[in-house]
Structure formats: C-alpha cells, structure tokens
Amino acid sequence: MKQNDRIITSLDRIADRLARLEKTAGTVWDIRLAMVLSNIGLTALAALILWAVL
C-alpha cells in the first residue's frame, strides 16, 4: 500500500506540474500550432495550384 501511495502522490505532483506548464505555455503552443497548420495549408494550396497549372 505504501508503494501505491507513493506512486499516486508522485503522479499527482507530475499532473500539477503539467497543469502549471500548460497554463504558461498553452498560448505559446496554440500560436505555434496555428503557424504550423497555416504553413501546411499554404504549402498544400500552393501544390494544388501548381498541379492544376502544370
């Protein structure tokens, strides 16, 4: 039982740290994800236009 309690408390600590990181880095990752998705969309659009022209 002691081992399980230790695992649970360490998992709780990890979850707390992840939640804190998510709060601070959430907006940064949202911006990065939006940039990546827009870049993918632009390259796909350019490829489609090139394919249609050629």
Secondary structure in CASP SS format (residue, H / E / C, confidence):
PFRMAT SS
TARGET T0000
AUTHOR 0000-0000-0000
METHOD secondary structure of the structure
MODEL  1
M C 1.00
K H 1.00
Q H 1.00
N H 1.00
D H 1.00
R H 1.00
I H 1.00
I H 1.00
T H 1.00
S H 1.00
L H 1.00
D H 1.00
R H 1.00
I H 1.00
A H 1.00
D H 1.00
R H 1.00
L H 1.00
A H 1.00
R H 1.00
L H 1.00
E H 1.00
K H 1.00
T H 1.00
A H 1.00
G H 1.00
T H 1.00
V H 1.00
W H 1.00
D H 1.00
I H 1.00
R H 1.00
L H 1.00
A H 1.00
M H 1.00
V H 1.00
L H 1.00
S H 1.00
N H 1.00
I H 1.00
G H 1.00
L H 1.00
T H 1.00
A H 1.00
L H 1.00
A H 1.00
A H 1.00
L H 1.00
I H 1.00
L H 1.00
W H 1.00
A H 1.00
V H 1.00
L C 1.00
END
